[in-house]
Amino acid sequence: MKNEDTLTTEVELQTRRIPSIGFLGVAVGCMAVSAILMISGRRTWANFIGQWAPSILIMGTYNKIAKTFSPPYDEKQRVQHGGHASILKSPSELGHQVAPHSVS
């Protein structure tokens, strides 16, 4: 990522590869295991495993936000993904021509 340190960038690049449904599946699995442990009388383990689900869902939410709202690497990429050209840069600095906006 453009505004992050090397470790954060590397972690986010690796976690982007995990599909969002993976986090949900693991969280539901933890809840199921917790329920089975509770039914079998292992309350301490059931509570321990059951408390993993919210943390996993929070990590999945962070992952989704990082994937969705990660900043573009440069001005050209930002414009390519629907952003407007910066008013602080000339068209030659942007590497392409910017169409003038029509005023009604």
Secondary structure, DSSP 4 states (H G I P E B T S, - for coil): -TTS-HHHHHHHHHHTTS-HHHHHHHHHHHHHHHHHHHHTT-HHHHHHHHTHHHHHHHHHHHHHHHHHSPPPSSHHHHHHTTPPPPTTS-HHHHTSPPPPPP--
